[in-house]
Amino acid sequence: MKYLLVMLVVAIAIGIWRGKRRVHGASSTSARPSTALNKPQSMVECAYCGLHLPQADAVTDAQGTQGRFYCSAEHRSLATQDPTGR
């Protein structure tokens, strides 16, 4: 009889654990923005070091007229200081 009681307690504990896991898993997947991950992003190349990065993360040149992209503000300033363009 005591083995039956132990088995019942274990079965209830496993049921509660699996139920909480399902609820937690469903809330974490719905909170994730799936549309941003599924859309392709246009990639640009840093005019200073050649690193490819998404255009949304890139820094543009100071004038904005040359259409150059940089991976960071530091590389943008280094490119304007270096007349050879590295």
C-alpha positions as CSV (number, residue, x, y, z in Angstrom):
1,M,0.0,0.0,0.0
2,K,2.8,2.4,0.8
3,Y,4.4,1.9,-2.7
4,L,1.1,2.8,-4.3
5,L,1.0,6.0,-2.2
6,V,4.6,6.9,-3.2
7,M,3.8,6.2,-6.9
8,L,0.7,8.5,-6.6
9,V,2.7,11.3,-5.1
10,V,5.4,11.0,-7.7
11,A,2.8,11.0,-10.5
12,I,1.2,14.1,-9.1
13,A,4.5,15.9,-8.8
14,I,5.5,15.0,-12.4
15,G,2.1,16.3,-13.6
16,I,2.5,19.6,-11.8
17,W,6.1,20.0,-13.1
18,R,5.1,19.4,-16.7
19,G,2.1,21.8,-16.4
20,K,4.3,24.6,-15.1
21,R,6.8,23.9,-17.9
22,R,4.2,24.2,-20.6
23,V,2.9,27.5,-19.2
24,H,6.4,28.9,-18.9
25,G,7.3,27.7,-22.4
26,A,4.2,29.2,-24.0
27,S,4.7,32.6,-22.4
28,S,8.4,32.9,-23.4
29,T,7.7,32.1,-27.1
30,S,4.9,34.6,-27.4
31,A,7.0,37.4,-25.9
32,R,9.6,37.0,-28.5
33,P,9.2,39.3,-31.6
34,S,9.2,36.7,-34.3
35,T,8.6,39.1,-37.2
36,A,11.9,40.9,-36.7
37,L,13.8,37.6,-36.8
38,N,12.1,36.3,-39.9
39,K,12.6,39.3,-42.2
40,P,15.9,39.5,-44.1
41,Q,18.0,42.6,-43.3
42,S,20.1,44.5,-45.8
43,M,23.8,44.3,-45.0
44,V,26.4,47.0,-45.5
45,E,30.2,47.0,-45.3
46,C,32.1,49.3,-43.0
47,A,34.1,51.7,-45.2
48,Y,37.0,51.6,-42.8
49,C,37.5,48.0,-41.7
50,G,35.3,46.0,-44.1
51,L,33.1,44.4,-41.5
52,H,29.6,43.5,-42.8
53,L,26.7,44.4,-40.5
54,P,23.0,45.1,-40.8
55,Q,22.2,48.6,-42.2
56,A,20.0,49.4,-39.1
57,D,23.1,49.0,-36.8
58,A,25.5,50.9,-39.1
59,V,26.7,54.5,-38.5
60,T,26.5,56.8,-41.5
61,D,29.2,59.3,-42.6
62,A,29.2,62.8,-41.0
63,Q,27.9,64.6,-44.1
64,G,25.4,61.9,-45.0
65,T,25.9,62.7,-48.7
66,Q,28.6,60.1,-49.6
67,G,26.5,57.2,-48.5
68,R,29.3,55.5,-46.6
69,F,28.6,53.2,-43.6
70,Y,30.7,52.5,-40.6
71,C,30.5,49.8,-37.9
72,S,31.1,52.4,-35.1
73,A,31.5,56.1,-34.5
74,E,35.2,55.5,-33.8
75,H,35.7,54.1,-37.3
76,R,33.8,57.0,-38.8
77,S,36.1,59.5,-37.1
78,L,39.2,57.5,-38.0
79,A,38.1,57.5,-41.6
80,T,37.7,61.3,-41.7
81,Q,41.1,61.8,-40.1
82,D,42.9,59.4,-42.4
83,P,43.1,60.9,-45.9
84,T,44.1,57.5,-47.5
85,G,40.9,55.8,-46.2
86,R,43.2,53.3,-44.6
